Amino acid sequence: MTKRIFIVTGASGKLGMSFIQELQKRGEVIIAFTRKEVEIEGVKIEKADLLNEGEITTAFNEMDLSDSNEIYLIHAVGKFKFEGNAADIIDLDNDGIDDEVYATNVLTLKNTIKALLARCTTQAKIKICAFASVSDKHDIPFWNSYTKSKNIIRGYLKELCRSARMQALVVNVTTVDTGNENDLRPHADKTYWLTPDEIVAKVLPELISLSTYKEIDMIKEKPDFDSNYYLDHEAILKKWKSEMGEE
C-alpha cells in the first residue's frame, strides 16, 4: 500500500489552511509548517522560518519519512508586492527583483525542497505544488519582482523534474480571496476572486495524478473581461490605486 505524506507550508494562511482541512477530511497524514503558533487537531505542526535553513533542517530531521513512498509538498508561501514606483522596491543585490519578494517566494521553496531531499529516501516519489499568477506571461510592470520570482521557480522546478522521482505542478491563479489580498486591496470588488476552497478542489486531483512538470490556469473572469486589459498599464495602475484606496 502506498504511504503518502502531505507537507503544507503557510499553514496559518487561508490557502494553506484550506488544503489542510480538505486533507484532514480525506484522512491523509499531514505535516504543517508555519512561523506562527497554530494548533490543528491531528496535524503535526512544525514552527519554522523557511528562510532559516537551520530551522528547516532541524524540523525535517525530526520527521520520520523512511517508509513514505509518496511525499507531497504544497507550498502556499510567497509575498506579493505592488510596485507603483521605484521607491516600492528594495533591491540591495541589484538583481532587478525586490529582495523580500525573491526571498519569500524563491528561497522559501528552495530551502524546503533542499531539506526534504536530504531527509527522505531516494525511492520516494516527490510531488510539489507551487503557485503563481496567470498575469505572469504579460510582464506587468507593477509586480515585476513577483513575476520574475515565479519564473525562477518555474525554471527550478522544471530542472528538478528531470529526475524521474520528481514531479511539479505550478498553479497560475487570478486574484485569491486571502487575508493579504484583502489588506492590500480593501476597496476591490471580490465577486470574481477565487476562493481558497475552489483552488483546493481543483488542485488536489491534479497534484495526486501528476506524472511530470505541469502548469494549470485557474481563472474566474468577469463576463465582460477583455484580455487586452493586461496590455493597458495605465488602466491597471488606475484600477489598483482605486482598490488600494490611494485615489
N, C-alpha and C positions, 0 to 999 in steps of 0.2 A: 504494500500500500504506500502511496506517495505521502510523505510527511512534509508539509509545507508550513512556512512561517511568513507572516507579513510584517514588515518593518515600516512604520509610518512616521515620517518626520513632520514637524509642525503640528504636533498633536493638540496643542491648545488653540489652534486656529479653527475657523468654521469648516474649511475644506478638509483638513486632517481629521477633525472630529467626525465629520460625516462618513469618511472612509472607515474609521474605527467602529462606529455604530453599526454600519452595514456588515462589516466583517464579523462583528460580535453575533449578529443575527444568524450568520452562516456557520457559526461555531468554529471559526478559524483561530489559530494561535497568532497572537498579536504582540508585538513589541513596539512601544510608542516612545518617540524622542521629543523632548520639549525642554525649553530653558526655564519654564515657569513651573511652579508647584501645582501639579494636577494629579487627581486620583480618579481612576476609572476602574470600576469593579471588573475583575477578571482579566485585566490588561497589565502587563509588566511595563512600568514607566521607567525610562532612563532619562534622568535630568542631566543634560549636557549641552554645552555651547558647541555647535557644529563647526565653528571657526577655530576651536581649540583642539588640535589633533591629539593632545594628551588625554583630554576628557573623553573624546570619542573612542580612542584605543582602549582606555580603561573600561568604558561601557561595553564594548564588544568582547573584551576579554572575560567579562562576567557572564556572557551568554554561552549556552550550550547549543551549538549548531551542528554538532557532529553527526546526528542521524537525520538531518534535514536534507532532502534531495531537491527541493524547490524552495527558493528564497525570493520573496517579492519585496522590493524596496519602492515605496510610494513617497516621493519627495515633494512635499507640499510646503516648501520654504522658498523665499526669494522676495526681495524688496523691489517694488516698482517706484520710480521717481519721475515726476513730471518735470521736464527741463524746459521751462519757458524762456530762460536766458542763461548766459554763461555763468552767472553767479550761483545757479542752482547745482552746478557740477563741482565736485571735489575730486580732482584727478592728480594726486601727488606723484604718481609714477608715469604720467604723460602718455598713457596708452589710448587715450580717447574715450575711456569708459569711467564713469563715476565709480570711485573706489568702493563705496558701500554697496552699490548695485552689483558690481562684479563679485565682491566677497560673498554677499548673502545668496546670490544665485549660483555662481560657478564654484567657488571654493567649498561651500557647504556640501554640495553634491559630490565633488571630487574627494573631499575628506571622508565622507561617509562611505563611499564606494571603496576607497583605499583600505579603510579599517575593516570593512566587510570581507573583502577579498583575502585579507591577511588572516582572517579568523575561520572562514568556512572551508569545507573540504573541497578538493579540486574536482570532485564528482558532482557537486551540487550545481543545478541549473539556477541561474540568477536572472530575474526579470525586473527591469527598472522602469518606473513611470515618472516622467518629469513633465512640467507644464510650461507653456509659452503662449504667445499671442498670435491670433490669426492676422494681426496687422504687421507682424514682423517682416513679411515679404514686401511691404510697401515702404520700409525705411522712414517712418515718421520721425521728423527731427526732434519732436518734443519728448520722446522717450528713446532716444538713440542708444543710451547706455544699456537699457533693458534689452533692446533688440540685439545689440552686439553680444551681450552676455548669453542670450538664448541661442544665438548662432554658434557661439563657442561650445555650448552644451551639446547642440546637435552634432557638431563635428566630433566631440569627445565620445559621445555615445555610439556614433557610427563606427568609430575606431574600435571601441570595446566589443562591438557586435561582430567583429572579425573572428572572435573566438566562438566556437560552437556552443559554449556553455552560457553565453550572454545574449540576452535579448533586451530591447529597449523600446518603449512607447513614449513618444512626445505628443502631448495633447495640446493643440492650439485652440485657445478659447477666446471668445469675446468677453466682455466685462462680467465678472462673477460677483455676486452679492455676498461680500465678506466685510468684516469689520474695517479692514484697511481701505477698501474702496469707498465705503460709506463715510469714513473720516476724511478721505481725500476729496470726494465729490458729494458733499451733503445736499446739494440742490439738484442733483441729477434725477431724471425720470427713470426709475428702476424697472419699469414694466417689462422691458426686454433684456434684463440682466439674467444671466444663467444663475441657477441656484446650485449650491454645493451638492444637494441630493441628486439633481439632474446629471451632474458630472459623474458622480459615483455610479449611477445606474448605467451610464454609457461606457464608462472606462473599465470597470471590473471585468466584464465579459471579454473585452478586447485584450486586456492585460493577461488574463488567465489562458487565453487561446493563442497568445503571441508566440511566433516562431522565428522572428527576425527583427531587424530595425523597422519601425513603422511610425508614421505620423497620421493623426486624425484631426479633423477640424470640428469644433463644436460651436455652432453659431445660432443665436436667437435673434434674427433680424426683424426690424420693423417692416411691415408690409410694403411701405413705400421707400425702403432703403435703396440708395444709389451708391454703387461701389466706387463711383468717381469721388465720393466723399474723401476717401483716403488720399486723393491727389490734391485736394483743396486745403492746403495747410493753413491758410488764413481762416477758413471756416472751422477747422479743427481747433485752432487756438481760441477763437471766439467762443465756441461751444464749451470747451473745457474751462475757460476762465469763468464763464457763467455758472457752470456746475460747481466750481470750487468757491464761488461767491466772491470773485475778485472783480466783477464788473456787473 
